[in-house]
Amino acid sequence: MHFNLFGQEFSFYTTSPEEEVEQVINLVRAELDEGGQGVRTSLPSNKMLVLGCLKIAARCVQLEKDFDTFRSKQDESIDKLINKVSSGID
């Protein structure tokens, strides 16, 4: 896989499908272009890439928290439903 990101050339081997890698690259680009704040011109490309990774990692952490909250609520709902069904059977 070969690509250019923020003025740096990258080349690596991956077993991931090319379209998946393109999605990842586009995600990094979109994350850093978000809001058109011109951050790209004020930071060196290596710092831009680290910033992009950190922003994406922060989103992943938030999504994990959101998922845990969702899962807990679903577990509670399922428990309530099981209790209702059980008490209707007795």
N, CA, C and O atoms as CSV, one atom per row, in Angstrom:
chain,resi,resn,atom,element,x,y,z
A,1,MET,N,N,0.851,-1.173,0.000
A,1,MET,CA,C,0.000,0.000,0.000
A,1,MET,C,C,0.892,1.229,0.000
A,1,MET,O,O,1.814,1.325,0.811
A,2,HIS,N,N,0.635,2.158,-0.887
A,2,HIS,CA,C,1.379,3.417,-0.966
A,2,HIS,C,C,0.379,4.571,-0.898
A,2,HIS,O,O,-0.654,4.551,-1.568
A,3,PHE,N,N,0.695,5.570,-0.087
A,3,PHE,CA,C,-0.154,6.762,-0.031
A,3,PHE,C,C,0.637,7.932,0.523
A,3,PHE,O,O,1.695,7.771,1.131
A,4,ASN,N,N,0.089,9.109,0.295
A,4,ASN,CA,C,0.686,10.354,0.761
A,4,ASN,C,C,-0.291,10.979,1.743
A,4,ASN,O,O,-1.480,11.116,1.454
A,5,LEU,N,N,0.221,11.353,2.896
A,5,LEU,CA,C,-0.632,11.954,3.918
A,5,LEU,C,C,0.110,13.119,4.535
A,5,LEU,O,O,1.157,12.944,5.157
A,6,PHE,N,N,-0.436,14.302,4.362
A,6,PHE,CA,C,0.143,15.531,4.901
A,6,PHE,C,C,1.609,15.713,4.518
A,6,PHE,O,O,2.464,16.036,5.344
A,7,GLY,N,N,1.859,15.491,3.232
A,7,GLY,CA,C,3.186,15.749,2.693
A,7,GLY,C,C,4.208,14.659,2.946
A,7,GLY,O,O,5.372,14.812,2.579
A,8,GLN,N,N,3.802,13.575,3.558
A,8,GLN,CA,C,4.724,12.469,3.805
A,8,GLN,C,C,4.268,11.246,3.016
A,8,GLN,O,O,3.078,10.941,2.938
A,9,GLU,N,N,5.245,10.556,2.435
A,9,GLU,CA,C,4.976,9.347,1.664
A,9,GLU,C,C,5.047,8.135,2.586
A,9,GLU,O,O,5.980,8.001,3.377
A,10,PHE,N,N,4.066,7.266,2.479
A,10,PHE,CA,C,4.025,6.057,3.299
A,10,PHE,C,C,3.864,4.844,2.400
A,10,PHE,O,O,3.168,4.885,1.385
A,11,SER,N,N,4.518,3.774,2.792
A,11,SER,CA,C,4.432,2.531,2.055
A,11,SER,C,C,4.522,1.389,3.069
A,11,SER,O,O,5.452,1.337,3.874
A,12,PHE,N,N,3.564,0.487,3.026
A,12,PHE,CA,C,3.595,-0.647,3.935
A,12,PHE,C,C,2.783,-1.796,3.356
A,12,PHE,O,O,1.988,-1.615,2.434
A,13,TYR,N,N,2.998,-2.969,3.909
A,13,TYR,CA,C,2.260,-4.158,3.511
A,13,TYR,C,C,1.115,-4.366,4.493
A,13,TYR,O,O,1.279,-4.209,5.703
A,14,THR,N,N,-0.033,-4.716,3.959
A,14,THR,CA,C,-1.174,-5.004,4.810
A,14,THR,C,C,-2.033,-6.076,4.167
A,14,THR,O,O,-2.097,-6.180,2.942
A,15,THR,N,N,-2.687,-6.867,4.989
A,15,THR,CA,C,-3.622,-7.860,4.476
A,15,THR,C,C,-5.035,-7.289,4.396
A,15,THR,O,O,-5.954,-7.955,3.920
A,16,SER,N,N,-5.201,-6.057,4.862
A,16,SER,CA,C,-6.513,-5.408,4.808
A,16,SER,C,C,-6.847,-5.055,3.363
A,16,SER,O,O,-5.955,-4.739,2.575
A,17,PRO,N,N,-8.125,-5.107,3.019
A,17,PRO,CA,C,-8.526,-4.717,1.663
A,17,PRO,C,C,-8.178,-3.253,1.397
A,17,PRO,O,O,-8.220,-2.417,2.299
A,18,GLU,N,N,-7.838,-2.966,0.163
A,18,GLU,CA,C,-7.423,-1.611,-0.205
A,18,GLU,C,C,-8.494,-0.574,0.121
A,18,GLU,O,O,-8.179,0.523,0.582
A,19,GLU,N,N,-9.756,-0.917,-0.117
A,19,GLU,CA,C,-10.823,0.062,0.162
A,19,GLU,C,C,-10.935,0.351,1.657
A,19,GLU,O,O,-11.292,1.464,2.043
A,20,GLU,N,N,-10.634,-0.638,2.502
A,20,GLU,CA,C,-10.657,-0.423,3.949
A,20,GLU,C,C,-9.533,0.529,4.365
A,20,GLU,O,O,-9.740,1.420,5.189
A,21,VAL,N,N,-8.356,0.337,3.797
A,21,VAL,CA,C,-7.227,1.217,4.094
A,21,VAL,C,C,-7.538,2.631,3.618
A,21,VAL,O,O,-7.213,3.601,4.303
A,22,GLU,N,N,-8.160,2.754,2.458
A,22,GLU,CA,C,-8.557,4.079,1.948
A,22,GLU,C,C,-9.542,4.752,2.902
A,22,GLU,O,O,-9.462,5.960,3.125
A,23,GLN,N,N,-10.465,3.978,3.463
A,23,GLN,CA,C,-11.415,4.540,4.429
A,23,GLN,C,C,-10.684,5.073,5.658
A,23,GLN,O,O,-11.029,6.136,6.175
A,24,VAL,N,N,-9.681,4.340,6.125
A,24,VAL,CA,C,-8.907,4.766,7.290
A,24,VAL,C,C,-8.157,6.058,6.971
A,24,VAL,O,O,-8.176,6.999,7.765
A,25,ILE,N,N,-7.509,6.104,5.831
A,25,ILE,CA,C,-6.766,7.301,5.422
A,25,ILE,C,C,-7.715,8.492,5.305
A,25,ILE,O,O,-7.398,9.592,5.758
A,26,ASN,N,N,-8.866,8.270,4.703
A,26,ASN,CA,C,-9.846,9.354,4.566
A,26,ASN,C,C,-10.375,9.810,5.915
A,26,ASN,O,O,-10.669,10.990,6.107
A,27,LEU,N,N,-10.498,8.868,6.856
A,27,LEU,CA,C,-10.937,9.232,8.209
A,27,LEU,C,C,-9.926,10.151,8.876
A,27,LEU,O,O,-10.302,11.143,9.501
A,28,VAL,N,N,-8.639,9.825,8.744
A,28,VAL,CA,C,-7.592,10.674,9.321
A,28,VAL,C,C,-7.624,12.047,8.673
A,28,VAL,O,O,-7.559,13.065,9.362
A,29,ARG,N,N,-7.724,12.079,7.356
A,29,ARG,CA,C,-7.782,13.371,6.647
A,29,ARG,C,C,-8.992,14.183,7.096
A,29,ARG,O,O,-8.875,15.378,7.363
A,30,ALA,N,N,-10.143,13.541,7.178
A,30,ALA,CA,C,-11.371,14.239,7.577
A,30,ALA,C,C,-11.278,14.738,9.013
A,30,ALA,O,O,-11.735,15.838,9.323
A,31,GLU,N,N,-10.695,13.942,9.875
A,31,GLU,CA,C,-10.562,14.328,11.287
A,31,GLU,C,C,-9.729,15.594,11.417
A,31,GLU,O,O,-10.037,16.458,12.238
A,32,LEU,N,N,-8.695,15.707,10.626
A,32,LEU,CA,C,-7.803,16.856,10.732
A,32,LEU,C,C,-8.290,18.054,9.930
A,32,LEU,O,O,-7.915,19.190,10.221
A,33,ASP,N,N,-9.109,17.813,8.940
A,33,ASP,CA,C,-9.667,18.918,8.156
A,33,ASP,C,C,-10.956,19.445,8.760
A,33,ASP,O,O,-11.504,20.440,8.287
A,34,GLU,N,N,-11.448,18.778,9.814
A,34,GLU,CA,C,-12.713,19.112,10.442
A,34,GLU,C,C,-12.787,20.594,10.794
A,34,GLU,O,O,-11.925,21.120,11.499
A,35,GLY,N,N,-13.802,21.244,10.307
A,35,GLY,CA,C,-14.003,22.656,10.625
A,35,GLY,C,C,-13.147,23.592,9.795
A,35,GLY,O,O,-13.270,24.810,9.927
A,36,GLY,N,N,-12.280,23.055,8.939
A,36,GLY,CA,C,-11.450,23.900,8.090
A,36,GLY,C,C,-10.653,24.918,8.884
A,36,GLY,O,O,-10.525,26.067,8.462
A,37,GLN,N,N,-10.117,24.516,10.028
A,37,GLN,CA,C,-9.448,25.460,10.924
A,37,GLN,C,C,-8.034,25.811,10.486
A,37,GLN,O,O,-7.381,26.635,11.127
A,38,GLY,N,N,-7.555,25.211,9.422
A,38,GLY,CA,C,-6.212,25.533,8.948
A,38,GLY,C,C,-5.117,25.007,9.843
A,38,GLY,O,O,-3.995,25.513,9.815
A,39,VAL,N,N,-5.423,23.999,10.638
A,39,VAL,CA,C,-4.424,23.431,11.537
A,39,VAL,C,C,-3.263,22.878,10.723
A,39,VAL,O,O,-2.118,22.904,11.175
A,40,ARG,N,N,-3.549,22.385,9.536
A,40,ARG,CA,C,-2.542,21.743,8.712
A,40,ARG,C,C,-1.382,22.685,8.416
A,40,ARG,O,O,-0.239,22.233,8.348
A,41,THR,N,N,-1.631,23.959,8.241
A,41,THR,CA,C,-0.576,24.896,7.889
A,41,THR,C,C,0.264,25.316,9.082
A,41,THR,O,O,1.386,25.790,8.901
A,42,SER,N,N,-0.242,25.158,10.286
A,42,SER,CA,C,0.481,25.651,11.454
A,42,SER,C,C,1.281,24.574,12.194
A,42,SER,O,O,2.058,24.901,13.090
A,43,LEU,N,N,1.109,23.318,11.841
A,43,LEU,CA,C,1.812,22.234,12.528
A,43,LEU,C,C,2.603,21.388,11.532
A,43,LEU,O,O,2.166,21.206,10.396
A,44,PRO,N,N,3.756,20.871,11.942
A,44,PRO,CA,C,4.490,19.943,11.075
A,44,PRO,C,C,3.662,18.683,10.842
A,44,PRO,O,O,2.822,18.323,11.667
A,45,SER,N,N,3.901,18.018,9.719
A,45,SER,CA,C,3.076,16.872,9.343
A,45,SER,C,C,3.146,15.741,10.365
A,45,SER,O,O,2.148,15.058,10.591
A,46,ASN,N,N,4.316,15.530,10.992
A,46,ASN,CA,C,4.379,14.439,11.974
A,46,ASN,C,C,3.485,14.738,13.179
A,46,ASN,O,O,2.876,13.827,13.740
A,47,LYS,N,N,3.405,15.994,13.574
A,47,LYS,CA,C,2.520,16.358,14.683
A,47,LYS,C,C,1.057,16.277,14.247
A,47,LYS,O,O,0.188,15.925,15.045
A,48,MET,N,N,0.787,16.603,12.983
A,48,MET,CA,C,-0.573,16.493,12.456
A,48,MET,C,C,-1.050,15.043,12.535
A,48,MET,O,O,-2.183,14.770,12.931
A,49,LEU,N,N,-0.166,14.120,12.151
A,49,LEU,CA,C,-0.542,12.713,12.166
A,49,LEU,C,C,-0.785,12.217,13.584
A,49,LEU,O,O,-1.728,11.464,13.823
A,50,VAL,N,N,0.052,12.629,14.521
A,50,VAL,CA,C,-0.149,12.248,15.920
A,50,VAL,C,C,-1.449,12.853,16.442
A,50,VAL,O,O,-2.214,12.180,17.134
A,51,LEU,N,N,-1.698,14.107,16.117
A,51,LEU,CA,C,-2.943,14.762,16.530
A,51,LEU,C,C,-4.149,14.007,15.982
A,51,LEU,O,O,-5.129,13.782,16.692
A,52,GLY,N,N,-4.066,13.620,14.711
A,52,GLY,CA,C,-5.160,12.856,14.114
A,52,GLY,C,C,-5.399,11.552,14.844
A,52,GLY,O,O,-6.544,11.192,15.117
A,53,CYS,N,N,-4.322,10.836,15.166
A,53,CYS,CA,C,-4.450,9.574,15.901
A,53,CYS,C,C,-5.067,9.796,17.278
A,53,CYS,O,O,-5.923,9.024,17.711
A,54,LEU,N,N,-4.638,10.838,17.954
A,54,LEU,CA,C,-5.171,11.125,19.290
A,54,LEU,C,C,-6.653,11.480,19.241
A,54,LEU,O,O,-7.426,11.052,20.098
A,55,LYS,N,N,-7.051,12.265,18.236
A,55,LYS,CA,C,-8.460,12.635,18.107
A,55,LYS,C,C,-9.319,11.406,17.825
A,55,LYS,O,O,-10.404,11.255,18.386
A,56,ILE,N,N,-8.828,10.536,16.957
A,56,ILE,CA,C,-9.574,9.328,16.632
A,56,ILE,C,C,-9.623,8.398,17.849
A,56,ILE,O,O,-10.660,7.793,18.122
A,57,ALA,N,N,-8.522,8.281,18.573
A,57,ALA,CA,C,-8.494,7.452,19.783
A,57,ALA,C,C,-9.480,7.993,20.819
A,57,ALA,O,O,-10.154,7.216,21.496
A,58,ALA,N,N,-9.566,9.306,20.945
A,58,ALA,CA,C,-10.510,9.912,21.894
A,58,ALA,C,C,-11.945,9.568,21.506
A,58,ALA,O,O,-12.784,9.297,22.365
A,59,ARG,N,N,-12.213,9.582,20.210
A,59,ARG,CA,C,-13.553,9.204,19.749
A,59,ARG,C,C,-13.836,7.740,20.048
A,59,ARG,O,O,-14.953,7.389,20.430
A,60,CYS,N,N,-12.836,6.883,19.877
A,60,CYS,CA,C,-13.007,5.451,20.180
A,60,CYS,C,C,-13.315,5.244,21.654
A,60,CYS,O,O,-14.192,4.453,22.001
A,61,VAL,N,N,-12.599,5.948,22.524
A,61,VAL,CA,C,-12.843,5.842,23.968
A,61,VAL,C,C,-14.274,6.276,24.286
A,61,VAL,O,O,-14.966,5.618,25.063
A,62,GLN,N,N,-14.714,7.378,23.686
A,62,GLN,CA,C,-16.077,7.853,23.927
A,62,GLN,C,C,-17.104,6.852,23.413
A,62,GLN,O,O,-18.114,6.605,24.072
A,63,LEU,N,N,-16.853,6.274,22.240
A,63,LEU,CA,C,-17.772,5.272,21.703
A,63,LEU,C,C,-17.839,4.036,22.598
A,63,LEU,O,O,-18.910,3.453,22.769
A,64,GLU,N,N,-16.713,3.638,23.163
A,64,GLU,CA,C,-16.710,2.499,24.088
A,64,GLU,C,C,-17.546,2.807,25.323
A,64,GLU,O,O,-18.304,1.959,25.793
A,65,LYS,N,N,-17.408,4.023,25.847
A,65,LYS,CA,C,-18.214,4.426,27.009
A,65,LYS,C,C,-19.694,4.423,26.651
A,65,LYS,O,O,-20.523,3.916,27.407
A,66,ASP,N,N,-20.023,4.994,25.486
A,66,ASP,CA,C,-21.413,5.038,25.040
A,66,ASP,C,C,-21.972,3.627,24.870
A,66,ASP,O,O,-23.115,3.355,25.239
A,67,PHE,N,N,-21.160,2.736,24.311
A,67,PHE,CA,C,-21.605,1.361,24.114
A,67,PHE,C,C,-21.823,0.658,25.445
A,67,PHE,O,O,-22.801,-0.071,25.605
A,68,ASP,N,N,-20.927,0.868,26.398
A,68,ASP,CA,C,-21.085,0.265,27.727
A,68,ASP,C,C,-22.377,0.741,28.389
A,68,ASP,O,O,-23.094,-0.050,29.003
A,69,THR,N,N,-22.670,2.029,28.262
A,69,THR,CA,C,-23.907,2.585,28.813
A,69,THR,C,C,-25.116,1.957,28.125
A,69,THR,O,O,-26.074,1.554,28.785
A,70,PHE,N,N,-25.067,1.878,26.805
A,70,PHE,CA,C,-26.146,1.261,26.036
A,70,PHE,C,C,-26.354,-0.182,26.468
A,70,PHE,O,O,-27.484,-0.621,26.683
A,71,ARG,N,N,-25.260,-0.911,26.592
A,71,ARG,CA,C,-25.347,-2.330,26.955
A,71,ARG,C,C,-25.949,-2.501,28.351
A,71,ARG,O,O,-26.759,-3.401,28.574
A,72,SER,N,N,-25.558,-1.648,29.278
A,72,SER,CA,C,-26.124,-1.724,30.636
A,72,SER,C,C,-27.630,-1.479,30.613
A,72,SER,O,O,-28.392,-2.184,31.275
A,73,LYS,N,N,-28.048,-0.482,29.852
A,73,LYS,CA,C,-29.484,-0.185,29.754
A,73,LYS,C,C,-30.232,-1.349,29.114
A,73,LYS,O,O,-31.337,-1.692,29.534
A,74,GLN,N,N,-29.627,-1.954,28.098
A,74,GLN,CA,C,-30.265,-3.099,27.456
A,74,GLN,C,C,-30.370,-4.272,28.426
A,74,GLN,O,O,-31.393,-4.954,28.474
A,75,ASP,N,N,-29.313,-4.504,29.193
A,75,ASP,CA,C,-29.341,-5.583,30.180
A,75,ASP,C,C,-30.443,-5.351,31.204
A,75,ASP,O,O,-31.151,-6.286,31.579
A,76,GLU,N,N,-30.591,-4.115,31.658
A,76,GLU,CA,C,-31.647,-3.785,32.620
A,76,GLU,C,C,-33.025,-4.023,32.011
A,76,GLU,O,O,-33.910,-4.584,32.656
A,77,SER,N,N,-33.198,-3.594,30.772
A,77,SER,CA,C,-34.486,-3.788,30.097
A,77,SER,C,C,-34.811,-5.261,29.927
A,77,SER,O,O,-35.953,-5.676,30.123
A,78,ILE,N,N,-33.820,-6.044,29.565
A,78,ILE,CA,C,-34.023,-7.485,29.393
A,78,ILE,C,C,-34.368,-8.130,30.732
A,78,ILE,O,O,-35.252,-8.983,30.800
A,79,ASP,N,N,-33.677,-7.727,31.792
A,79,ASP,CA,C,-33.974,-8.272,33.126
A,79,ASP,C,C,-35.407,-7.945,33.536
A,79,ASP,O,O,-36.109,-8.804,34.070
A,80,LYS,N,N,-35.846,-6.710,33.290
A,80,LYS,CA,C,-37.220,-6.315,33.626
A,80,LYS,C,C,-38.222,-7.144,32.834
A,80,LYS,O,O,-39.232,-7.594,33.374
A,81,LEU,N,N,-37.938,-7.340,31.562
A,81,LEU,CA,C,-38.829,-8.115,30.712
A,81,LEU,C,C,-38.907,-9.576,31.186
A,81,LEU,O,O,-39.987,-10.166,31.233
A,82,ILE,N,N,-37.757,-10.141,31.532
A,82,ILE,CA,C,-37.731,-11.522,32.049
A,82,ILE,C,C,-38.533,-11.627,33.342
A,82,ILE,O,O,-39.266,-12.595,33.543
A,83,ASN,N,N,-38.397,-10.634,34.217
A,83,ASN,CA,C,-39.154,-10.627,35.478
A,83,ASN,C,C,-40.655,-10.541,35.211
A,83,ASN,O,O,-41.439,-11.225,35.870
A,84,LYS,N,N,-41.059,-9.715,34.260
A,84,LYS,CA,C,-42.486,-9.600,33.922
A,84,LYS,C,C,-43.030,-10.898,33.394
A,84,LYS,O,O,-44.108,-11.342,33.790
A,85,VAL,N,N,-42.277,-11.512,32.491
A,85,VAL,CA,C,-42.720,-12.787,31.911
A,85,VAL,C,C,-42.774,-13.864,32.984
A,85,VAL,O,O,-43.724,-14.644,33.046
A,86,SER,N,N,-41.737,-13.901,33.838
A,86,SER,CA,C,-41.697,-14.911,34.912
A,86,SER,C,C,-42.854,-14.747,35.879
A,86,SER,O,O,-43.456,-15.740,36.288
A,87,SER,N,N,-43.181,-13.519,36.253
A,87,SER,CA,C,-44.267,-13.321,37.202
A,87,SER,C,C,-45.629,-13.587,36.561
A,87,SER,O,O,-46.588,-13.902,37.267
A,88,GLY,N,N,-45.729,-13.468,35.256
A,88,GLY,CA,C,-46.976,-13.794,34.576
A,88,GLY,C,C,-47.189,-15.280,34.453
A,88,GLY,O,O,-48.327,-15.732,34.325
A,89,ILE,N,N,-46.114,-16.058,34.490
A,89,ILE,CA,C,-46.204,-17.510,34.374
A,89,ILE,C,C,-46.616,-18.140,35.694
A,89,ILE,O,O,-47.330,-19.143,35.712
A,90,ASP,N,N,-46.168,-17.554,36.797
A,90,ASP,CA,C,-46.468,-18.134,38.136
A,90,ASP,C,C,-47.892,-18.025,38.475
A,90,ASP,O,O,-48.305,-18.459,39.551
